[in-house]
Each structure stands twice: as structure tokens, then as C-alpha cells.
Amino acid sequence: CDMLTDKTKSYRAVLLLGQETDTQDTTGRILAEAAVKDTPETEKAVTEAIYSFKGPYQQIPPMYSALKVNGKKLYELAREGREVERKPRPVEIFDIQIEKMELPRVVIHVECSKGTYIRKLCHDIGRKSGCCGCMEGLVRTRAGRFLIEDSLRLSQIEKLRDEGELERYVVPVDGVFEEFPRLEMTAGEGDKLVHNGNPFADRLAGGLMVPAARVYDSGGRFIGIYGYDEKKKRYQPQKLFLGGS
């Protein structure tokens, strides 16, 4: 799971202009309000503000978040009515697009790095456009290789289980790591090393030298993720998934 969290994520968010809240979404207490006129000038200002966030930016985490300061979660401090200084953190908006604009609401699609708070992005867009803003709705549409259109509802899963068809929809473990190159061992020495969870020399990798690879035995069984050690000139196991023989 720790290898799945550090992935690019995509969201569809509804930005509500005209108000700021303490939680930076519509569940919070309203702190400020502003009139939002449905004019070409306002649309232009909002559009420019939204697209200006594409790329790296320093984002201050919201008080209503699980980040810890001096051992206490920020949202716990916020519920006590306390606000503490938070240092900006580097995040990156790889892509941001306007899907629909019907002021005071704007539906945006965001692709971003790990650690990005979409609530804070909505807040920052509102501030930059001069309209105030908060998040009204949010759906995560992608996390790494997992797409929302490929997902199944619990009721669908139960139906497939009852029909004996569920196995067809289960993603194999190695399918999670498709971004890593595939490295297949040869029978004999290579198989013996990986079956025992040992490192192996780069000569057994057929000249492939990459930071990380999906390693398989000569029979095509997935062994795990190996990382390359430049100093020792060998691949070392990072995560092993091979069960009993």
C-alpha cells in the first residue's frame, strides 16, 4: 500500500465562488462572502485564475487536515478554535481544465501530485479571482493506474460473486506495478536467488539497469519489486509477493 500512495491523482471538483469557509468546503462556517456577477469579465478573471495554478506551487495545508503539528492533528486544533502557522508545501498541478462554468459554480478537472489539497486549491482560486471560493463537491477519478470508470459498486461485486464471475475482474498484483519494466530471470541461478528472496547481480538482468523493476522467475511467476543498487551493482528486493512454491 505504501507504494500506491505516492501516485498522481485526478479529481473532478465543483468550485463554489462567492464564499470562504473555515473548512474551505461548504460544510464549514462562512467567514467571508462576495458578490459573483455572471459577466464575461468575471468569467475571464475566474478562467485566468484557474489556469494560473497549472505547474508547481507552494500550498499552505488547511487547518482542517490530518497533518500533525507538535504531535497534534491540525483538525483537532481547529475544533478547539485554535489556528497555528503552517509552512507552505511544494505540490504540483500537472493539468487543470474547466469542464463547465455556470457562475457561481465551476466544475474543474485536476491532475495533481501527492499531498495536494483540492479544498485549498479551490480556496486559492477564489482568492486569486477576487470572488472568494470554496469546494462544493469532489470525486477522485484516478489514482495511479486505477480509473473510476473501471470501478465496481458493492452491489455489482456481490452480483458477480453470486454468479461466480468475480475473479475475472480482480486485478493481479503485478498489474498494479505496470509502470516498472519487466525483468524475467533465467532458469537455474536466477530462479534460485529470487525464490529465496535474495539479491542478484546485474549480469543476471540481461543488461537492464533501471531504478526499479518487476521481477519474474523463468516460469513467468511474479516475484516482486526489486530496486537497483548502483554501488553494489545488483538488484535488491523491495517488496516480495511470491507465495509458497
PLY file of the C-alpha trace (Angstrom):
ply
format ascii 1.0
element vertex 245
property float x
property float y
property float z
element edge 244
property int vertex1
property int vertex2
end_header
0.00 0.00 0.00
2.85 2.42 0.71
3.86 2.10 -2.96
0.35 3.06 -4.09
0.00 6.32 -2.17
2.78 8.19 -3.95
0.91 8.35 -7.25
-0.53 11.05 -9.45
-4.21 11.57 -8.74
-7.06 13.12 -10.72
-10.18 14.79 -9.38
-13.39 16.37 -10.57
-14.25 19.23 -8.24
-17.06 21.74 -8.00
-15.75 25.17 -7.10
-18.35 27.44 -5.49
-17.44 31.10 -5.81
-18.76 33.83 -3.55
-17.89 32.46 -0.12
-14.98 31.37 2.04
-15.35 28.95 4.94
-13.17 27.78 7.81
-13.02 24.25 6.36
-12.59 25.53 2.78
-15.60 23.49 1.69
-19.35 24.05 2.02
-19.60 22.10 5.29
-17.81 24.84 7.18
-18.66 28.14 8.82
-18.81 31.05 6.36
-16.03 33.55 7.00
-16.42 35.86 4.02
-18.80 36.44 1.13
-18.57 38.28 -2.16
-20.98 39.00 -4.97
-20.32 36.98 -8.11
-21.67 38.65 -11.23
-22.30 36.39 -14.22
-20.50 38.59 -16.74
-17.84 37.99 -19.39
-15.41 39.98 -17.25
-15.97 37.69 -14.25
-15.68 34.57 -16.40
-12.39 35.86 -17.80
-10.99 36.61 -14.33
-12.03 33.19 -13.00
-10.65 31.38 -16.06
-7.30 33.14 -15.77
-7.12 32.41 -12.04
-7.84 28.70 -12.56
-5.27 28.17 -15.31
-2.62 30.15 -13.43
-2.32 27.29 -10.93
-1.00 24.82 -13.50
2.52 23.83 -12.54
4.38 23.78 -9.21
3.03 25.89 -6.38
3.52 26.33 -2.66
0.33 25.28 -0.91
-0.43 26.02 2.74
-2.24 22.99 4.20
-5.73 23.70 5.56
-6.34 23.74 9.31
-8.97 21.04 8.83
-6.49 18.34 7.81
-4.81 15.34 9.43
-1.32 16.82 9.35
0.33 16.99 12.75
1.92 19.96 14.50
3.75 19.18 17.75
2.10 15.76 17.83
-1.46 17.03 17.43
-3.57 16.84 14.28
-4.48 20.17 12.73
-8.20 19.41 12.63
-8.12 18.74 16.38
-6.62 22.18 16.95
-9.15 23.72 14.56
-12.04 22.19 16.51
-10.62 23.77 19.64
-10.80 27.12 17.88
-7.03 27.38 17.52
-5.14 28.28 14.37
-1.43 27.65 14.05
1.12 28.65 11.46
1.54 26.08 8.67
4.51 26.06 6.38
3.77 26.01 2.63
4.46 22.65 0.99
5.50 22.12 -2.63
2.80 20.48 -4.74
2.25 20.35 -8.48
-0.83 20.73 -10.62
0.06 18.72 -13.72
-3.14 19.70 -15.51
-6.25 21.70 -14.73
-9.23 22.11 -17.05
-12.61 23.80 -16.83
-15.34 21.27 -17.64
-18.29 23.59 -17.06
-18.78 27.14 -15.86
-22.19 28.31 -14.65
-21.33 31.04 -12.18
-21.10 30.97 -9.23
-20.14 27.30 -9.84
-17.26 25.95 -11.89
-16.58 22.24 -12.50
-12.85 21.65 -12.84
-10.74 18.60 -13.62
-7.41 18.46 -11.78
-4.41 16.16 -12.14
-2.04 16.69 -9.26
0.79 15.34 -7.16
0.52 13.53 -3.85
-0.29 15.84 -0.94
-2.38 18.35 -2.89
-5.50 19.58 -1.09
-8.23 20.33 -3.61
-10.17 22.28 -0.97
-7.21 24.60 -0.59
-6.84 24.87 -4.35
-10.48 26.00 -4.60
-9.89 28.49 -1.80
-6.77 29.84 -3.52
-8.53 30.13 -6.89
-11.32 32.10 -5.22
-8.84 34.45 -3.60
-6.91 34.99 -6.82
-10.05 35.65 -8.86
-11.26 38.18 -6.28
-14.54 36.29 -5.78
-13.82 34.15 -2.67
-14.26 30.41 -3.14
-14.67 27.01 -1.53
-15.18 23.42 -2.62
-18.75 22.20 -3.02
-18.13 18.71 -4.41
-15.26 16.32 -5.08
-14.80 12.97 -6.82
-11.45 11.25 -7.23
-11.40 9.99 -10.81
-7.96 8.36 -10.86
-5.22 7.20 -8.51
-2.18 5.90 -10.37
-3.44 3.26 -12.83
-6.86 2.95 -11.17
-9.67 4.75 -13.03
-13.13 5.42 -11.64
-14.74 4.10 -14.84
-13.16 0.70 -14.15
-14.51 0.53 -10.61
-17.46 -1.54 -9.44
-20.15 -0.76 -6.89
-20.57 -3.12 -3.95
-23.89 -4.34 -5.35
-22.18 -5.22 -8.65
-19.42 -7.08 -6.82
-21.98 -9.08 -4.84
-23.81 -9.99 -8.06
-20.58 -11.09 -9.76
-19.67 -13.14 -6.69
-23.04 -14.90 -6.75
-22.61 -15.62 -10.46
-19.07 -16.94 -9.95
-17.64 -14.24 -12.24
-15.80 -12.05 -9.72
-12.36 -13.48 -10.44
-12.46 -12.03 -13.97
-12.46 -8.51 -12.50
-9.71 -8.94 -9.93
-6.53 -7.06 -10.89
-3.45 -9.28 -10.45
-0.86 -7.95 -8.01
1.74 -7.29 -10.70
-0.85 -5.31 -12.66
-0.58 -2.62 -10.01
3.06 -2.01 -10.91
2.86 -1.77 -14.69
4.94 1.41 -14.73
8.02 -0.65 -13.76
9.90 -2.54 -16.51
9.50 -6.33 -16.55
12.60 -8.40 -15.77
12.46 -12.19 -16.19
15.08 -14.46 -14.66
16.70 -17.41 -16.38
16.32 -20.94 -15.03
18.96 -22.12 -12.59
20.94 -19.50 -10.68
18.50 -16.68 -11.28
15.44 -18.64 -10.21
17.19 -19.96 -7.09
18.12 -16.44 -5.95
14.70 -14.85 -6.42
12.80 -17.83 -4.99
14.80 -17.32 -1.80
14.29 -13.55 -1.81
17.99 -12.85 -2.40
19.64 -10.01 -4.35
21.04 -10.84 -7.77
23.89 -9.39 -9.82
23.13 -7.06 -12.72
24.65 -9.63 -15.14
21.54 -11.74 -14.49
19.35 -8.85 -15.56
20.46 -9.06 -19.17
21.95 -5.58 -19.15
18.81 -3.91 -17.81
19.74 -1.27 -15.23
16.71 0.67 -14.00
15.87 2.12 -10.56
13.11 -0.48 -10.03
11.73 -3.47 -11.92
9.00 -6.11 -11.76
10.88 -9.37 -11.36
9.55 -12.75 -12.57
11.06 -16.21 -12.46
11.75 -18.18 -15.63
8.25 -19.64 -15.48
6.64 -16.20 -15.53
5.62 -16.13 -11.85
5.68 -12.68 -10.32
8.31 -12.45 -7.57
8.16 -8.81 -6.54
9.65 -5.35 -6.96
13.44 -5.09 -6.96
15.50 -1.89 -6.78
18.90 -1.42 -8.39
21.86 -0.61 -6.10
24.41 1.38 -8.11
27.24 0.85 -5.61
26.84 -2.90 -5.31
25.84 -3.37 -8.96
22.95 -5.61 -8.10
19.18 -5.73 -7.73
17.82 -5.95 -4.20
14.28 -6.91 -3.15
11.98 -4.07 -2.06
8.64 -5.89 -1.95
8.20 -9.65 -2.34
4.88 -11.21 -3.33
5.76 -14.80 -4.20
3.84 -17.29 -2.09
4.65 -20.94 -1.48
6.04 -22.99 -4.33
0 1
1 2
2 3
3 4
4 5
5 6
6 7
7 8
8 9
9 10
10 11
11 12
12 13
13 14
14 15
15 16
16 17
17 18
18 19
19 20
20 21
21 22
22 23
23 24
24 25
25 26
26 27
27 28
28 29
29 30
30 31
31 32
32 33
33 34
34 35
35 36
36 37
37 38
38 39
39 40
40 41
41 42
42 43
43 44
44 45
45 46
46 47
47 48
48 49
49 50
50 51
51 52
52 53
53 54
54 55
55 56
56 57
57 58
58 59
59 60
60 61
61 62
62 63
63 64
64 65
65 66
66 67
67 68
68 69
69 70
70 71
71 72
72 73
73 74
74 75
75 76
76 77
77 78
78 79
79 80
80 81
81 82
82 83
83 84
84 85
85 86
86 87
87 88
88 89
89 90
90 91
91 92
92 93
93 94
94 95
95 96
96 97
97 98
98 99
99 100
100 101
101 102
102 103
103 104
104 105
105 106
106 107
107 108
108 109
109 110
110 111
111 112
112 113
113 114
114 115
115 116
116 117
117 118
118 119
119 120
120 121
121 122
122 123
123 124
124 125
125 126
126 127
127 128
128 129
129 130
130 131
131 132
132 133
133 134
134 135
135 136
136 137
137 138
138 139
139 140
140 141
141 142
142 143
143 144
144 145
145 146
146 147
147 148
148 149
149 150
150 151
151 152
152 153
153 154
154 155
155 156
156 157
157 158
158 159
159 160
160 161
161 162
162 163
163 164
164 165
165 166
166 167
167 168
168 169
169 170
170 171
171 172
172 173
173 174
174 175
175 176
176 177
177 178
178 179
179 180
180 181
181 182
182 183
183 184
184 185
185 186
186 187
187 188
188 189
189 190
190 191
191 192
192 193
193 194
194 195
195 196
196 197
197 198
198 199
199 200
200 201
201 202
202 203
203 204
204 205
205 206
206 207
207 208
208 209
209 210
210 211
211 212
212 213
213 214
214 215
215 216
216 217
217 218
218 219
219 220
220 221
221 222
222 223
223 224
224 225
225 226
226 227
227 228
228 229
229 230
230 231
231 232
232 233
233 234
234 235
235 236
236 237
237 238
238 239
239 240
240 241
241 242
242 243
243 244
